[in-house]
Amino acid sequence: MNTRRDYYEVLGVSRAATQDDIKKAFRRLARQYHPDVNKSPDAEAKFKEVNEAYEVLSDAQKRSAYDRFGHAGLQGGGFGDFSGFGFGAFDDLFESFFTGFGARRTTARRAPRRGEDILTRLTIDFEEAVFGCEKEIKVSRYETCPHCSGSGSAPGTQPVRCPQCNGMGEVRRSAGFFTQITTCPRCGGEGEVFSSPCSQCKGNKRVEVSRKLLITIDSGVDTGMRLQMSGGGHEGAYGGPPGNLYVSLTVERHPYFRRQENDIFLDVTINFAQAALGDEVEVPTLSGEEKLVIPPGTQTGKTFRLRGKGVPYLRRNGRGDQLVTVQVVTPTSLDDHQKRLFQELAETLGKEVIPQKERGIFDKVKDAFGA
């Protein structure tokens, strides 16, 4: 004979109750009869009954079967028997209300946790960024205390359950229906305290250690880029993996090279004779001196392109270009012989002033790229 009460009666709602009505009734009754709150002998049985009723009526398919066939409709179709129903199915819903579910939270707290990442900064010079290099950097990171092997207790002793939070890692204050939960101030949320803390880590289980690490910097890096060293961060807790080390790069300025992505820009000066007659000059590049032909009649601001003389592409073959812009320098100090030569030249060139035609943006672009 089935002695179970009607589920609607158990929750104190009508058969037309909405899901919101059912949930509100369940919360009220579950708090009322929870064994951690209600110490009466029949509290546990009533709490199980409330849980069982809510499990059925909160599920649309189970509720439909129950409405049509009563308790018999729940014996088949995969619904099973609820006679052995316990507390576990609703732990997540009531963790914020009741202290009886501390074991799950303590277990989660002591699960392996990944260590924190470390971000450090490194300044390298221009050539190191272009061609790559290896750098030794110094970082401070937390590692498992070797003295206590990460237990936090002095060797030969064991941590004990925190008496303030009873090992939960949190303290609760009830205010009517609601409960305020805060991290336990005594154990810092760990759920345990040390009668004899480790003399090295003071119970923190990790110690700060200074390490020198060798990192490889690829050719072609630039300011603002980050390098990642997997596992170079702080060690994890409870056997968790270490975090990563991130290195943020700053590249120093070069005395005369300028970089734009993978191209290098350089300004050089030539004199009037070189500009008028043409010349072959040597200009500096990232790979040493390179010959540059100055054609006759070169004007100031003319840009020449040296292909493949720029910055190597990051993690792929090839390099950018170097763009050399010439500036024709007007001499400011001439000896008597030079003055006579310029005077003779001036007599042959005349004094006519010719207005220049306005140049469009495409003309300027062509000049900039040596077209």
N, C-alpha and C positions, 0 to 999 in steps of 0.2 A: 504493500500500500504506500502510495506516495504522500509523504507528510510535509513536503515543501510548501511554503507559503507562496501566494501569488506575488510575482516580482513587482508589479505595480503597487501592491499593498506594502511590500517591504520598503520601497522608496517613498511611499506616501504620495504618489502622483496618480493622476487619472490615466486611462488608456489613450486619451487624446493628447497627452503631454508631448511637448516638443523636445528635441534633443537638448536644448538649452535648459528646459525645466528639469529634465532627467539629470543633467550634469550638476546643476545647482543642488538638487536634492541629495545626490551622491556625495558631493563635497561636504555638505552639512552633516550627514549621517556618518560618513567615514571619519570625520574629525571627532564626532561625538563618541563613537564606539572604538576608536583606535586604542589598542592595549597600552600604548605609551601614555595615553591621556586618561583613559577610563580604566580604573583598577577593579571594577566589579567582576565577579566570577563569570558572568555570561557575556562580557564585552567581546572576547575573542570570537565567540560563535556568531554574535550579531554582526561583527565586522566582516566575517567571511560571507555571511548571508547578503549583506549590502554589496560587497564586491561581486558576488555571483550575479545578483540582480542587475547590477550596472553593466557587467560584461555582456549580458544578453541584450538588454534594452538599448544600449549605446551602439549596437551593431544592427544595421538595417535588415540584413538577411536573417540574422538570428531572431530579431524582434518579430519579423513577419511570420517565421515558423512558429514562434511561441504564441502569437496572437491567434493563429489558425488551429494549432493542435495542443497548446499548453506545454507542460513539461515533457510530454511524450514526443513532441516535435523536435526536441533537442537531442534525442538519443541516437539519431542516425544522421546521415548526410554530412558526416565529418565534424559535427559539433561536439561529440564526446559527452562525458559525464562530468559535472562540476562538483561532485560531492567532495573531491579532495582539493578543492580550490584553496590556495593559500594567499600569502601576502605579496609574493614576488611580482605579480603582473602589474602592480600599480606603484612600484617604488618610484619610478620617474615622476609620476604625477604628484606624489606627496613628499618628495625629498625636501621641498621648501617648507613643509609644515612640521614633520615629525622627526624625532631624534632616533627612532628605531631603525633607520636605514643607514646608519653611519658606516657600517662595514663596507658597503659598496663604494662610498665616497673615499674611504681610507684606502681601499684597494686601488682606485683610480689615481689617487694622489701618489701612490708608490709605484705606479707603472713606469716603465722606462720613459724618460723624457729627453728629447733632443736638446743639446746644448745651445746656448745663444750664439748668434753670429757676431763677428768682430769687424768693424770698419776702421781702417787706418788710411793715412794719406802718405803719398810718396812723390817727391819732386825729382825729376830726371832731366838731364840736359838734352838739347835739341838733337844731337847726333845719336844719343842712346834711344830716343824715341823713333828715329828714322830707321836705324839698323838693328834695333833690338839689343838686349843685354841680359845679364843675370845680376840680380841685386840681393843683398842680404838685408833683411829688415828685422827690427826688434819689436816684438809684441808682448803684451802682458795678457795672460789668459788664465782662467780658472781650470785647475786639474784636480782629479781625485786625490784627496790627502793621502800621502804614502804612509803616514804615521799610524792612522787608524783604518786605512783601507776604505775610507769613505763612509764609515759607520757614524762618525761624529762623536763617539765615546772613547774615552781613554782605553788603551789596550787592556783586555781582561774584564771589561765592564760592558754592560748592554744598556741601550736606552730603555726608558720605561714609559708607559702610557701617560699622557698629559692629564694631570688630575683636574684641570680646569674645564677641559672640553671632553674628557673621558675618551680621548683618542680620536675624536671626530675631526679635529683641526678647525672647528668653527664653534662659535657660541651663538645661542638663539635667545631672543627675547620676544615673548608673546605680547601682543596688543590686540585683544579681542580675537577676531577670526584670523588676523594676519600675524605672521612671525617674521621678525627681523633677524637676518643671518649675517654675521660678520666673522672675519678670520680671527681665530683665537689669538689674543695678544701674547699669551705665554709661550706657545710653541710655534707661532708664526705659520699655522696651518699645517704643520707636519704631523700632528697627532701624537707626538712623543717628545719627551724632554730628556736631558742627560743629567744623571746624578753626578757623573764625573766626566765633563766634556774633554775632548781631545785637547791636549796642550798646544798642538800645532794649528789646528783649524778652528779652535774654540767652538766646536760643535757645528760648524758650517758644512762639514763633509768635503769641502773643496778648499784649496789654497791657491793664492795668486802666484803665478810663476812667470818669470821673464824668459822668453825664448827667442833665439835667432833663427829665422827661417830664410831659405834661399828660394827666390821666386824667379821665374823666367818671363821676360818681357818680350813679346813678339815684335818684329819689325813693323813699323807703320802705325803704332799706337799714337794717340793724341790726348791733349788735355780733356779731362772729363770722363775718360773711359775708366771702367772698373775691371780689375782682374779678380778672378775667383780661385781660391785655393780650397778645395773640398776637404773638410775635416780639420781645417786650420783654426777653427774657432774654439769657444769654451767647451770643455768636456760635458757630456750629458749627465743627468742624474739617474740613479737606480739602473745603471747599465745602458742608458740611452746613448745614441750616437753623438759625436761632437758636432758643433755648428760649423759654419764655413767662415773663412777669412776673406774679406773683400778689401782690395787695395785701390783707392781712388788716385788717379794719376794727374800730376800737373807737370807740363813741359815748359822748361825755361825758354825765354826768348833768345834768338840768335843775334849776334851783332849786326849781320847784314842780310841774312836770308829771312824771307817771310813765307809762311806756309798757308795754303788754302786747299783743304782736303789733301789730295796727293800731288798737287803742283807746288813748285817752289818759285818764288818771285825774287828777282835781284835787280837792283838799279846800279848802273855803272856810268862813269863820265868819260867823255872823249873830247878832244879839242877841235877847234875849227878846221884844222888841216885834215885830221882824220875823217871828220864828217864830210868835208868837201871832196877829198881825193880818194877816200876809202882806205881801209887798212885791215890787217889781220891781227887780232888781239887775243890775249888769253884771259879768260874770266874764271873765277872760282866756281866750282860745283860741289855737290856733296861727295863726289868721288874723286876730287882733285881738279887740277887746272884743265880747261877745255878751250880749244881754239874757236874763235868766233869771227866770221868774216863780216866786216863793215863795208857795205857797198858804197861807191861814190854818191855824194848827194844825200846822205842820210840826215834826216831831220831829228831834232830833239823830241823825245817821247816815242821814238820808234821802238817796237818790241820785237824781239827775235825769240824763236822757240827752239830749245834743245830737247829733242824728243828722248824719252827714257832716262832723263837725268833728274827726275823728281823723287818722290817718296815711294817706297815699295808698297804695293797694295797689301792690306792686312789679310793674311792667311790665303793668299792666292798669288799666282805669278804675275809679273809685270810691274811697271813703275809709272808714276806720273811724269810730267814734263817739267823742265825749268824754263821760265820765261824771263828774258833779260831785256830790260828797258834802258836805252841809252839817253843820257842827258848831255847836250853840247854845252860846254862850259865857256863862258866869256872870260878871257883873261883880264885880270885886274891890275897886273903889274908887268909892264913891258920895258925892255931896255931900248936904247936908241936905235939899234939895228932892226929890232922887231917893229918899232914904230914906223920906220921908213918903209919897211915891207908892207905894212898894213895901209900906209898912206898911198903907196903905188897901187895896191889892190883896190883901194877905195876909188881912185880916179878912173879905174877901168870898169867898175861896177855901177857907177852913177849914184844919184841920190834920190831916185824916184821912189815914192811910197805907194805900194800897191795894196788896196783894201782886199782882205781875204773873204772868200765866199763862205757863208755859214755852212758848217759841216754837220750832217745828220748823224743820228745815233748809230746807223749801220756803218758809216765811215769810221767812226771812233772804234767800234767793235773790231772792224777789219784791221785797223792799226794795232790794236791791243794784242791781236793774235797773229800778227805778222803776215796777214793775208795780202 
